[in-house]
Amino acid sequence: MSNRQPSDANRRFFMRYAGLATQLLAAIALSVFLGLKADKAWNTKPLLSVLLPLIVLSALFYKLFKETNTTKK
C-alpha cells in the first residue's frame, strides 16, 4: 500500500467542488426557509415555498454550468 499524499491539483479540484456543493445546500436551505416565512406572512401557503427554491436551483445550476465549462478558446 502506498502512503502518497494527494497532489496539490487534486486538493484544489476537491475543494472547488466541495465549495460549490456547500453553496448549493446553503442556498436551497435559505430559499426554503424564506419561502416558508413569506408564505406564512402573505398567506400563499405552498406557492413561495415551491417557487423560490426552484428559482434558486435554476440560477445555481446555471452558475455551476458556467464555472465548470472548461472549453478552451
Secondary structure, DSSP 4 states (H G I P E B T S, - for coil): ---PPPPHHHHHHHHHHHHHHHHHHHHHHHHHHHHHHHHHHHT-TTHHHHHHHHHHHHHHHHHHHHHH-----
